[in-house]
Amino acid sequence: MRVKCVICDTIEELVDDTLEAKRLRNRPIHTHMCSNCHDRIEQRTKERIATGNFHFYRSSRKIEEDF
Ligand SMILES: [Zn+2]
């Protein structure tokens, strides 16, 4: 299945029986991030934790606004 990154619009091909593919199918509201953006967010999250200014954004919209 093809998925599009919500942040940079990169199209990625997901193997159908991966955990993420199943998650996306079962929960259409769940949005996909490519590995680049995922790593970037993870990095930013770690930085926030390190500075004590950590906010966990549940929705992808919040993450989008954050960029
Ligand atoms: Zn991306």
N, CA, C, O and the ligand as a Tripos MOL2 file, in Angstrom:
@<TRIPOS>MOLECULE
protein
  269   267    68     0     0
PROTEIN
NO_CHARGES

@<TRIPOS>ATOM
      1 N           0.8490   -1.1930    0.0000 N.3       1 MET1
      2 CA          0.0000    0.0000    0.0000 C.3       1 MET1
      3 C           0.8830    1.2410    0.0000 C.2       1 MET1
      4 O           1.9770    1.2550    0.5650 O.2       1 MET1
      5 N           0.3700    2.2850   -0.6550 N.am      2 ARG2
      6 CA          1.1230    3.5340   -0.7120 C.3       2 ARG2
      7 C           0.6330    4.5040    0.3520 C.2       2 ARG2
      8 O          -0.5670    4.6430    0.5890 O.2       2 ARG2
      9 N           1.5690    5.1540    0.9720 N.am      3 VAL3
     10 CA          1.2120    6.1420    1.9840 C.3       3 VAL3
     11 C           2.0010    7.4130    1.7190 C.2       3 VAL3
     12 O           3.1140    7.3820    1.1950 O.2       3 VAL3
     13 N           1.3950    8.5280    2.0940 N.am      4 LYS4
     14 CA          2.0410    9.8110    1.8750 C.3       4 LYS4
     15 C           2.3830   10.4370    3.2140 C.2       4 LYS4
     16 O           1.5610   10.4740    4.1300 O.2       4 LYS4
     17 N           3.5880   10.9200    3.3110 N.am      5 CYS5
     18 CA          4.0090   11.5860    4.5370 C.3       5 CYS5
     19 C           3.2280   12.8880    4.7090 C.2       5 CYS5
     20 O           3.1220   13.6780    3.7710 O.2       5 CYS5
     21 N           2.6850   13.1120    5.8980 N.am      6 VAL6
     22 CA          1.8760   14.3130    6.1270 C.3       6 VAL6
     23 C           2.7260   15.5720    6.1770 C.2       6 VAL6
     24 O           2.2060   16.6790    6.0380 O.2       6 VAL6
     25 N           4.0030   15.4140    6.3690 N.am      7 ILE7
     26 CA          4.8440   16.5890    6.5550 C.3       7 ILE7
     27 C           5.5420   17.0050    5.2690 C.2       7 ILE7
     28 O           5.5110   18.1810    4.9070 O.2       7 ILE7
     29 N           6.1650   16.0740    4.5800 N.am      8 CYS8
     30 CA          6.9300   16.4550    3.3900 C.3       8 CYS8
     31 C           6.3500   15.8930    2.0930 C.2       8 CYS8
     32 O           6.9230   16.0880    1.0200 O.2       8 CYS8
     33 N           5.1960   15.1860    2.1890 N.am      9 ASP9
     34 CA          4.5080   14.6550    1.0110 C.3       9 ASP9
     35 C           5.2820   13.5790    0.2570 C.2       9 ASP9
     36 O           4.9690   13.2840   -0.8970 O.2       9 ASP9
     37 N           6.2620   13.0080    0.8830 N.am     10 THR10
     38 CA          6.9660   11.8810    0.2790 C.3      10 THR10
     39 C           6.0460   10.6660    0.2310 C.2      10 THR10
     40 O           5.4090   10.3080    1.2220 O.2      10 THR10
     41 N           5.9930   10.0460   -0.9340 N.am     11 ILE11
     42 CA          5.2130    8.8130   -1.0520 C.3      11 ILE11
     43 C           6.1140    7.6300   -0.7190 C.2      11 ILE11
     44 O           7.2070    7.4800   -1.2670 O.2      11 ILE11
     45 N           5.6300    6.8050    0.1840 N.am     12 GLU12
     46 CA          6.3820    5.6100    0.5220 C.3      12 GLU12
     47 C           5.5260    4.3850    0.2820 C.2      12 GLU12
     48 O           4.2990    4.4330    0.3820 O.2      12 GLU12
     49 N           6.1780    3.3070   -0.0280 N.am     13 GLU13
     50 CA          5.4820    2.0450   -0.2230 C.3      13 GLU13
     51 C           5.5950    1.2480    1.0710 C.2      13 GLU13
     52 O           6.6940    0.9350    1.5270 O.2      13 GLU13
     53 N           4.4480    0.9240    1.6520 N.am     14 LEU14
     54 CA          4.4570    0.1090    2.8650 C.3      14 LEU14
     55 C           4.1470   -1.3330    2.5120 C.2      14 LEU14
     56 O           3.2270   -1.6100    1.7420 O.2      14 LEU14
     57 N           4.9080   -2.2380    3.0690 N.am     15 VAL15
     58 CA          4.5690   -3.6490    2.9290 C.3      15 VAL15
     59 C           3.2750   -3.8900    3.6950 C.2      15 VAL15
     60 O           3.1260   -3.4660    4.8410 O.2      15 VAL15
     61 N           2.3460   -4.5770    3.0430 N.am     16 ASP16
     62 CA          0.9880   -4.6540    3.5710 C.3      16 ASP16
     63 C           0.8600   -5.2850    4.9550 C.2      16 ASP16
     64 O          -0.0380   -4.9350    5.7200 O.2      16 ASP16
     65 N           1.7530   -6.2060    5.2710 N.am     17 ASP17
     66 CA          1.5720   -6.8600    6.5660 C.3      17 ASP17
     67 C           2.4800   -6.2960    7.6590 C.2      17 ASP17
     68 O           2.7010   -6.9440    8.6820 O.2      17 ASP17
     69 N           3.0000   -5.0980    7.4420 N.am     18 THR18
     70 CA          3.7330   -4.4770    8.5380 C.3      18 THR18
     71 C           2.7530   -3.9140    9.5460 C.2      18 THR18
     72 O           1.5770   -3.7010    9.2510 O.2      18 THR18
     73 N           3.2580   -3.6810   10.7270 N.am     19 LEU19
     74 CA          2.4240   -3.1460   11.7960 C.3      19 LEU19
     75 C           1.8490   -1.7910   11.4060 C.2      19 LEU19
     76 O           0.6870   -1.4990   11.6900 O.2      19 LEU19
     77 N           2.6590   -0.9710   10.7600 N.am     20 GLU20
     78 CA          2.1750    0.3670   10.4300 C.3      20 GLU20
     79 C           1.0770    0.3230    9.3800 C.2      20 GLU20
     80 O           0.1100    1.0800    9.4580 O.2      20 GLU20
     81 N           1.2210   -0.5560    8.4020 N.am     21 ALA21
     82 CA          0.1980   -0.6810    7.3710 C.3      21 ALA21
     83 C          -1.1310   -1.0970    7.9890 C.2      21 ALA21
     84 O          -2.1860   -0.5730    7.6290 O.2      21 ALA21
     85 N          -1.0700   -2.0250    8.9030 N.am     22 LYS22
     86 CA         -2.2960   -2.4610    9.5850 C.3      22 LYS22
     87 C          -2.9050   -1.3370   10.3920 C.2      22 LYS22
     88 O          -4.1230   -1.1590   10.4110 O.2      22 LYS22
     89 N          -2.0560   -0.5830   11.0540 N.am     23 ARG23
     90 CA         -2.5350    0.5240   11.8730 C.3      23 ARG23
     91 C          -3.2250    1.5700   11.0060 C.2      23 ARG23
     92 O          -4.2770    2.0960   11.3690 O.2      23 ARG23
     93 N          -2.6230    1.8650    9.8580 N.am     24 LEU24
     94 CA         -3.1920    2.8670    8.9650 C.3      24 LEU24
     95 C          -4.5340    2.4070    8.4080 C.2      24 LEU24
     96 O          -5.4520    3.2080    8.2330 O.2      24 LEU24
     97 N          -4.6350    1.1170    8.1350 N.am     25 ARG25
     98 CA         -5.9000    0.5910    7.6110 C.3      25 ARG25
     99 C          -6.9870    0.6000    8.6660 C.2      25 ARG25
    100 O          -8.1310    0.9640    8.3940 O.2      25 ARG25
    101 N          -6.6220    0.1960    9.8690 N.am     26 ASN26
    102 CA         -7.6320    0.1080   10.9290 C.3      26 ASN26
    103 C          -8.0440    1.4680   11.4650 C.2      26 ASN26
    104 O          -9.1690    1.6480   11.9300 O.2      26 ASN26
    105 N          -7.1450    2.4030   11.3990 N.am     27 ARG27
    106 CA         -7.4400    3.7340   11.9410 C.3      27 ARG27
    107 C          -7.1210    4.7770   10.8790 C.2      27 ARG27
    108 O          -6.0090    5.3040   10.8410 O.2      27 ARG27
    109 N          -8.0860    5.0780   10.0200 N.am     28 PRO28
    110 CA         -7.8520    6.0150    8.9020 C.3      28 PRO28
    111 C          -7.3820    7.3890    9.3800 C.2      28 PRO28
    112 O          -6.7340    8.1230    8.6350 O.2      28 PRO28
    113 N          -7.7100    7.7290   10.6190 N.am     29 ILE29
    114 CA         -7.3300    9.0490   11.1180 C.3      29 ILE29
    115 C          -5.8280    9.1170   11.3750 C.2      29 ILE29
    116 O          -5.2300   10.1920   11.4190 O.2      29 ILE29
    117 N          -5.2410    7.9370   11.5430 N.am     30 HIS30
    118 CA         -3.8030    7.8910   11.7750 C.3      30 HIS30
    119 C          -3.0600    8.3140   10.5100 C.2      30 HIS30
    120 O          -3.3440    7.8100    9.4240 O.2      30 HIS30
    121 N          -2.1330    9.2170   10.6470 N.am     31 THR31
    122 CA         -1.4110    9.7100    9.4840 C.3      31 THR31
    123 C           0.0170    9.1960    9.4670 C.2      31 THR31
    124 O           0.6070    8.8990   10.5060 O.2      31 THR31
    125 N           0.5350    9.1030    8.2990 N.am     32 HIS32
    126 CA          1.8590    8.5250    8.1020 C.3      32 HIS32
    127 C           2.9430    9.5950    8.0750 C.2      32 HIS32
    128 O           2.7660   10.6750    7.5120 O.2      32 HIS32
    129 N           4.0500    9.2670    8.6900 N.am     33 MET33
    130 CA          5.2440   10.0900    8.5480 C.3      33 MET33
    131 C           6.3440    9.2310    7.9500 C.2      33 MET33
    132 O           6.5150    8.0770    8.3430 O.2      33 MET33
    133 N           7.0900    9.7840    7.0010 N.am     34 CYS34
    134 CA          8.2020    9.0390    6.4440 C.3      34 CYS34
    135 C           9.3110    8.9280    7.4840 C.2      34 CYS34
    136 O           9.2940    9.6240    8.5000 O.2      34 CYS34
    137 N          10.2600    8.0610    7.2240 N.am     35 SER35
    138 CA         11.2860    7.8170    8.2400 C.3      35 SER35
    139 C          12.1200    9.0630    8.5160 C.2      35 SER35
    140 O          12.5660    9.2760    9.6430 O.2      35 SER35
    141 N          12.3330    9.8970    7.4800 N.am     36 ASN36
    142 CA         13.0860   11.1410    7.6940 C.3      36 ASN36
    143 C          12.4010   12.0420    8.7030 C.2      36 ASN36
    144 O          13.0140   12.5040    9.6650 O.2      36 ASN36
    145 N          11.1090   12.2850    8.4640 N.am     37 CYS37
    146 CA         10.3580   13.1660    9.3600 C.3      37 CYS37
    147 C          10.2190   12.5350   10.7380 C.2      37 CYS37
    148 O          10.2840   13.2180   11.7600 O.2      37 CYS37
    149 N          10.0280   11.2330   10.7490 N.am     38 HIS38
    150 CA          9.9150   10.5280   12.0260 C.3      38 HIS38
    151 C          11.1790   10.7250   12.8550 C.2      38 HIS38
    152 O          11.1160   11.0210   14.0480 O.2      38 HIS38
    153 N          12.3180   10.5570   12.2060 N.am     39 ASP39
    154 CA         13.5870   10.7370   12.9090 C.3      39 ASP39
    155 C          13.7600   12.1690   13.3910 C.2      39 ASP39
    156 O          14.2600   12.4210   14.4870 O.2      39 ASP39
    157 N          13.3360   13.0990   12.5460 N.am     40 ARG40
    158 CA         13.4760   14.5070   12.8900 C.3      40 ARG40
    159 C          12.6400   14.8450   14.1190 C.2      40 ARG40
    160 O          13.0890   15.5440   15.0280 O.2      40 ARG40
    161 N          11.4100   14.3290   14.1220 N.am     41 ILE41
    162 CA         10.5300   14.5940   15.2560 C.3      41 ILE41
    163 C          11.0510   13.9280   16.5140 C.2      41 ILE41
    164 O          10.9910   14.4930   17.6060 O.2      41 ILE41
    165 N          11.5600   12.7300   16.3460 N.am     42 GLU42
    166 CA         12.1150   12.0380   17.4910 C.3      42 GLU42
    167 C          13.2800   12.8350   18.0720 C.2      42 GLU42
    168 O          13.4230   12.9600   19.2880 O.2      42 GLU42
    169 N          14.1010   13.3660   17.1820 N.am     43 GLN43
    170 CA         15.2310   14.1760   17.6100 C.3      43 GLN43
    171 C          14.7560   15.4200   18.3680 C.2      43 GLN43
    172 O          15.2790   15.7510   19.4320 O.2      43 GLN43
    173 N          13.7620   16.0940   17.8030 N.am     44 ARG44
    174 CA         13.2150   17.2940   18.4500 C.3      44 ARG44
    175 C          12.5920   16.9610   19.7810 C.2      44 ARG44
    176 O          12.7210   17.7130   20.7470 O.2      44 ARG44
    177 N          11.9140   15.8260   19.8280 N.am     45 THR45
    178 CA         11.2840   15.4110   21.0700 C.3      45 THR45
    179 C          12.3250   15.1900   22.1580 C.2      45 THR45
    180 O          12.1400   15.5840   23.3090 O.2      45 THR45
    181 N          13.4160   14.5550   21.7690 N.am     46 LYS46
    182 CA         14.4870   14.3220   22.7430 C.3      46 LYS46
    183 C          15.0790   15.6350   23.2210 C.2      46 LYS46
    184 O          15.3970   15.7940   24.4000 O.2      46 LYS46
    185 N          15.2240   16.5840   22.2870 N.am     47 GLU47
    186 CA         15.7500   17.8870   22.6710 C.3      47 GLU47
    187 C          14.8180   18.5810   23.6520 C.2      47 GLU47
    188 O          15.2600   19.1990   24.6210 O.2      47 GLU47
    189 N          13.5200   18.4700   23.3850 N.am     48 ARG48
    190 CA         12.5430   19.0920   24.2880 C.3      48 ARG48
    191 C          12.5970   18.4600   25.6680 C.2      48 ARG48
    192 O          12.5530   19.1590   26.6800 O.2      48 ARG48
    193 N          12.6910   17.1430   25.7060 N.am     49 ILE49
    194 CA         12.7790   16.4700   26.9990 C.3      49 ILE49
    195 C          14.0210   16.9570   27.7290 C.2      49 ILE49
    196 O          13.9960   17.1950   28.9360 O.2      49 ILE49
    197 N          15.1070   17.1020   26.9790 N.am     50 ALA50
    198 CA         16.3700   17.5180   27.5760 C.3      50 ALA50
    199 C          16.2830   18.9270   28.1500 C.2      50 ALA50
    200 O          16.9070   19.2270   29.1680 O.2      50 ALA50
    201 N          15.5070   19.7900   27.4970 N.am     51 THR51
    202 CA         15.4070   21.1690   27.9850 C.3      51 THR51
    203 C          14.2590   21.3520   28.9630 C.2      51 THR51
    204 O          14.0650   22.4420   29.5000 O.2      51 THR51
    205 N          13.4990   20.2910   29.1950 N.am     52 GLY52
    206 CA         12.3870   20.3670   30.1310 C.3      52 GLY52
    207 C          11.1890   21.0970   29.5590 C.2      52 GLY52
    208 O          10.2900   21.4970   30.3000 O.2      52 GLY52
    209 N          11.1700   21.2720   28.2620 N.am     53 ASN53
    210 CA         10.0720   21.9900   27.6130 C.3      53 ASN53
    211 C           9.3060   21.0540   26.6890 C.2      53 ASN53
    212 O           9.0530   21.3530   25.5220 O.2      53 ASN53
    213 N           8.9560   19.9250   27.2520 N.am     54 PHE54
    214 CA          8.4030   18.8680   26.4350 C.3      54 PHE54
    215 C           6.8780   18.9170   26.3900 C.2      54 PHE54
    216 O           6.2110   18.9680   27.4230 O.2      54 PHE54
    217 N           6.3470   18.9000   25.1790 N.am     55 HIS55
    218 CA          4.9050   18.7490   24.9950 C.3      55 HIS55
    219 C           4.6620   17.6130   24.0310 C.2      55 HIS55
    220 O           5.2200   17.5820   22.9340 O.2      55 HIS55
    221 N           3.8410   16.6960   24.4380 N.am     56 PHE56
    222 CA          3.5340   15.6000   23.5320 C.3      56 PHE56
    223 C           2.2990   15.9500   22.7310 C.2      56 PHE56
    224 O           1.2140   16.1350   23.2820 O.2      56 PHE56
    225 N           2.4760   16.0400   21.4200 N.am     57 TYR57
    226 CA          1.3470   16.3610   20.5560 C.3      57 TYR57
    227 C           0.7170   15.0890   20.0280 C.2      57 TYR57
    228 O           1.3690   14.2940   19.3510 O.2      57 TYR57
    229 N          -0.5370   14.9030   20.3360 N.am     58 ARG58
    230 CA         -1.2050   13.6730   19.9680 C.3      58 ARG58
    231 C          -1.6050   13.6860   18.4870 C.2      58 ARG58
    232 O          -1.4730   12.6720   17.8030 O.2      58 ARG58
    233 N          -2.0790   14.7990   18.0050 N.am     59 SER59
    234 CA         -2.5910   14.8190   16.6380 C.3      59 SER59
    235 C          -1.5150   15.2680   15.6580 C.2      59 SER59
    236 O          -0.6320   16.0510   16.0070 O.2      59 SER59
    237 N          -1.5970   14.7750   14.4560 N.am     60 SER60
    238 CA         -0.6180   15.1190   13.4430 C.3      60 SER60
    239 C          -0.7070   16.5960   13.0560 C.2      60 SER60
    240 O           0.2790   17.2000   12.6350 O.2      60 SER60
    241 N          -1.9070   17.1660   13.2060 N.am     61 ARG61
    242 CA         -2.0700   18.5810   12.8750 C.3      61 ARG61
    243 C          -1.1580   19.4340   13.7440 C.2      61 ARG61
    244 O          -0.5180   20.3680   13.2600 O.2      61 ARG61
    245 N          -1.1050   19.1100   15.0150 N.am     62 LYS62
    246 CA         -0.2280   19.8460   15.9180 C.3      62 LYS62
    247 C           1.2230   19.7200   15.4800 C.2      62 LYS62
    248 O           1.9850   20.6860   15.5290 O.2      62 LYS62
    249 N           1.5920   18.5310   15.0550 N.am     63 ILE63
    250 CA          2.9710   18.3270   14.6170 C.3      63 ILE63
    251 C           3.2360   19.1660   13.3750 C.2      63 ILE63
    252 O           4.3010   19.7670   13.2410 O.2      63 ILE63
    253 N           2.2770   19.2060   12.4790 N.am     64 GLU64
    254 CA          2.4190   20.0160   11.2700 C.3      64 GLU64
    255 C           2.6230   21.4890   11.6050 C.2      64 GLU64
    256 O           3.5080   22.1440   11.0550 O.2      64 GLU64
    257 N           1.7990   21.9970   12.5080 N.am     65 GLU65
    258 CA          1.9170   23.4080   12.8830 C.3      65 GLU65
    259 C           3.2610   23.6950   13.5020 C.2      65 GLU65
    260 O           3.7980   24.7960   13.3870 O.2      65 GLU65
    261 N           3.7890   22.6970   14.1540 N.am     66 ASP66
    262 CA          5.0420   22.8500   14.8520 C.3      66 ASP66
    263 C           6.2100   23.0560   13.8980 C.2      66 ASP66
    264 O           7.2470   23.5900   14.2900 O.2      66 ASP66
    265 N           6.0460   22.6350   12.6490 N.am     67 PHE67
    266 CA          7.1400   22.7900   11.7090 C.3      67 PHE67
    267 C           7.0830   24.1270   11.0460 C.2      67 PHE67
    268 O           7.9330   24.4410   10.2130 O.2      67 PHE67
    269 ZN          8.3130   13.2050    5.5530 Zn       68 ZN68
@<TRIPOS>BOND
     1     1     2 1
     2     2     3 1
     3     3     4 2
     4     3     5 am
     5     5     6 1
     6     6     7 1
     7     7     8 2
     8     7     9 am
     9     9    10 1
    10    10    11 1
    11    11    12 2
    12    11    13 am
    13    13    14 1
    14    14    15 1
    15    15    16 2
    16    15    17 am
    17    17    18 1
    18    18    19 1
    19    19    20 2
    20    19    21 am
    21    21    22 1
    22    22    23 1
    23    23    24 2
    24    23    25 am
    25    25    26 1
    26    26    27 1
    27    27    28 2
    28    27    29 am
    29    29    30 1
    30    30    31 1
    31    31    32 2
    32    31    33 am
    33    33    34 1
    34    34    35 1
    35    35    36 2
    36    35    37 am
    37    37    38 1
    38    38    39 1
    39    39    40 2
    40    39    41 am
    41    41    42 1
    42    42    43 1
    43    43    44 2
    44    43    45 am
    45    45    46 1
    46    46    47 1
    47    47    48 2
    48    47    49 am
    49    49    50 1
    50    50    51 1
    51    51    52 2
    52    51    53 am
    53    53    54 1
    54    54    55 1
    55    55    56 2
    56    55    57 am
    57    57    58 1
    58    58    59 1
    59    59    60 2
    60    59    61 am
    61    61    62 1
    62    62    63 1
    63    63    64 2
    64    63    65 am
    65    65    66 1
    66    66    67 1
    67    67    68 2
    68    67    69 am
    69    69    70 1
    70    70    71 1
    71    71    72 2
    72    71    73 am
    73    73    74 1
    74    74    75 1
    75    75    76 2
    76    75    77 am
    77    77    78 1
    78    78    79 1
    79    79    80 2
    80    79    81 am
    81    81    82 1
    82    82    83 1
    83    83    84 2
    84    83    85 am
    85    85    86 1
    86    86    87 1
    87    87    88 2
    88    87    89 am
    89    89    90 1
    90    90    91 1
    91    91    92 2
    92    91    93 am
    93    93    94 1
    94    94    95 1
    95    95    96 2
    96    95    97 am
    97    97    98 1
    98    98    99 1
    99    99   100 2
   100    99   101 am
   101   101   102 1
   102   102   103 1
   103   103   104 2
   104   103   105 am
   105   105   106 1
   106   106   107 1
   107   107   108 2
   108   107   109 am
   109   109   110 1
   110   110   111 1
   111   111   112 2
   112   111   113 am
   113   113   114 1
   114   114   115 1
   115   115   116 2
   116   115   117 am
   117   117   118 1
   118   118   119 1
   119   119   120 2
   120   119   121 am
   121   121   122 1
   122   122   123 1
   123   123   124 2
   124   123   125 am
   125   125   126 1
   126   126   127 1
   127   127   128 2
   128   127   129 am
   129   129   130 1
   130   130   131 1
   131   131   132 2
   132   131   133 am
   133   133   134 1
   134   134   135 1
   135   135   136 2
   136   135   137 am
   137   137   138 1
   138   138   139 1
   139   139   140 2
   140   139   141 am
   141   141   142 1
   142   142   143 1
   143   143   144 2
   144   143   145 am
   145   145   146 1
   146   146   147 1
   147   147   148 2
   148   147   149 am
   149   149   150 1
   150   150   151 1
   151   151   152 2
   152   151   153 am
   153   153   154 1
   154   154   155 1
   155   155   156 2
   156   155   157 am
   157   157   158 1
   158   158   159 1
   159   159   160 2
   160   159   161 am
   161   161   162 1
   162   162   163 1
   163   163   164 2
   164   163   165 am
   165   165   166 1
   166   166   167 1
   167   167   168 2
   168   167   169 am
   169   169   170 1
   170   170   171 1
   171   171   172 2
   172   171   173 am
   173   173   174 1
   174   174   175 1
   175   175   176 2
   176   175   177 am
   177   177   178 1
   178   178   179 1
   179   179   180 2
   180   179   181 am
   181   181   182 1
   182   182   183 1
   183   183   184 2
   184   183   185 am
   185   185   186 1
   186   186   187 1
   187   187   188 2
   188   187   189 am
   189   189   190 1
   190   190   191 1
   191   191   192 2
   192   191   193 am
   193   193   194 1
   194   194   195 1
   195   195   196 2
   196   195   197 am
   197   197   198 1
   198   198   199 1
   199   199   200 2
   200   199   201 am
   201   201   202 1
   202   202   203 1
   203   203   204 2
   204   203   205 am
   205   205   206 1
   206   206   207 1
   207   207   208 2
   208   207   209 am
   209   209   210 1
   210   210   211 1
   211   211   212 2
   212   211   213 am
   213   213   214 1
   214   214   215 1
   215   215   216 2
   216   215   217 am
   217   217   218 1
   218   218   219 1
   219   219   220 2
   220   219   221 am
   221   221   222 1
   222   222   223 1
   223   223   224 2
   224   223   225 am
   225   225   226 1
   226   226   227 1
   227   227   228 2
   228   227   229 am
   229   229   230 1
   230   230   231 1
   231   231   232 2
   232   231   233 am
   233   233   234 1
   234   234   235 1
   235   235   236 2
   236   235   237 am
   237   237   238 1
   238   238   239 1
   239   239   240 2
   240   239   241 am
   241   241   242 1
   242   242   243 1
   243   243   244 2
   244   243   245 am
   245   245   246 1
   246   246   247 1
   247   247   248 2
   248   247   249 am
   249   249   250 1
   250   250   251 1
   251   251   252 2
   252   251   253 am
   253   253   254 1
   254   254   255 1
   255   255   256 2
   256   255   257 am
   257   257   258 1
   258   258   259 1
   259   259   260 2
   260   259   261 am
   261   261   262 1
   262   262   263 1
   263   263   264 2
   264   263   265 am
   265   265   266 1
   266   266   267 1
   267   267   268 2
@<TRIPOS>SUBSTRUCTURE
     1 MET1         2 RESIDUE 1 A MET
     2 ARG2         6 RESIDUE 1 A ARG
     3 VAL3        10 RESIDUE 1 A VAL
     4 LYS4        14 RESIDUE 1 A LYS
     5 CYS5        18 RESIDUE 1 A CYS
     6 VAL6        22 RESIDUE 1 A VAL
     7 ILE7        26 RESIDUE 1 A ILE
     8 CYS8        30 RESIDUE 1 A CYS
     9 ASP9        34 RESIDUE 1 A ASP
    10 THR10       38 RESIDUE 1 A THR
    11 ILE11       42 RESIDUE 1 A ILE
    12 GLU12       46 RESIDUE 1 A GLU
    13 GLU13       50 RESIDUE 1 A GLU
    14 LEU14       54 RESIDUE 1 A LEU
    15 VAL15       58 RESIDUE 1 A VAL
    16 ASP16       62 RESIDUE 1 A ASP
    17 ASP17       66 RESIDUE 1 A ASP
    18 THR18       70 RESIDUE 1 A THR
    19 LEU19       74 RESIDUE 1 A LEU
    20 GLU20       78 RESIDUE 1 A GLU
    21 ALA21       82 RESIDUE 1 A ALA
    22 LYS22       86 RESIDUE 1 A LYS
    23 ARG23       90 RESIDUE 1 A ARG
    24 LEU24       94 RESIDUE 1 A LEU
    25 ARG25       98 RESIDUE 1 A ARG
    26 ASN26      102 RESIDUE 1 A ASN
    27 ARG27      106 RESIDUE 1 A ARG
    28 PRO28      110 RESIDUE 1 A PRO
    29 ILE29      114 RESIDUE 1 A ILE
    30 HIS30      118 RESIDUE 1 A HIS
    31 THR31      122 RESIDUE 1 A THR
    32 HIS32      126 RESIDUE 1 A HIS
    33 MET33      130 RESIDUE 1 A MET
    34 CYS34      134 RESIDUE 1 A CYS
    35 SER35      138 RESIDUE 1 A SER
    36 ASN36      142 RESIDUE 1 A ASN
    37 CYS37      146 RESIDUE 1 A CYS
    38 HIS38      150 RESIDUE 1 A HIS
    39 ASP39      154 RESIDUE 1 A ASP
    40 ARG40      158 RESIDUE 1 A ARG
    41 ILE41      162 RESIDUE 1 A ILE
    42 GLU42      166 RESIDUE 1 A GLU
    43 GLN43      170 RESIDUE 1 A GLN
    44 ARG44      174 RESIDUE 1 A ARG
    45 THR45      178 RESIDUE 1 A THR
    46 LYS46      182 RESIDUE 1 A LYS
    47 GLU47      186 RESIDUE 1 A GLU
    48 ARG48      190 RESIDUE 1 A ARG
    49 ILE49      194 RESIDUE 1 A ILE
    50 ALA50      198 RESIDUE 1 A ALA
    51 THR51      202 RESIDUE 1 A THR
    52 GLY52      206 RESIDUE 1 A GLY
    53 ASN53      210 RESIDUE 1 A ASN
    54 PHE54      214 RESIDUE 1 A PHE
    55 HIS55      218 RESIDUE 1 A HIS
    56 PHE56      222 RESIDUE 1 A PHE
    57 TYR57      226 RESIDUE 1 A TYR
    58 ARG58      230 RESIDUE 1 A ARG
    59 SER59      234 RESIDUE 1 A SER
    60 SER60      238 RESIDUE 1 A SER
    61 ARG61      242 RESIDUE 1 A ARG
    62 LYS62      246 RESIDUE 1 A LYS
    63 ILE63      250 RESIDUE 1 A ILE
    64 GLU64      254 RESIDUE 1 A GLU
    65 GLU65      258 RESIDUE 1 A GLU
    66 ASP66      262 RESIDUE 1 A ASP
    67 PHE67      266 RESIDUE 1 A PHE
    68 ZN68       269 GROUP 0 **** ****
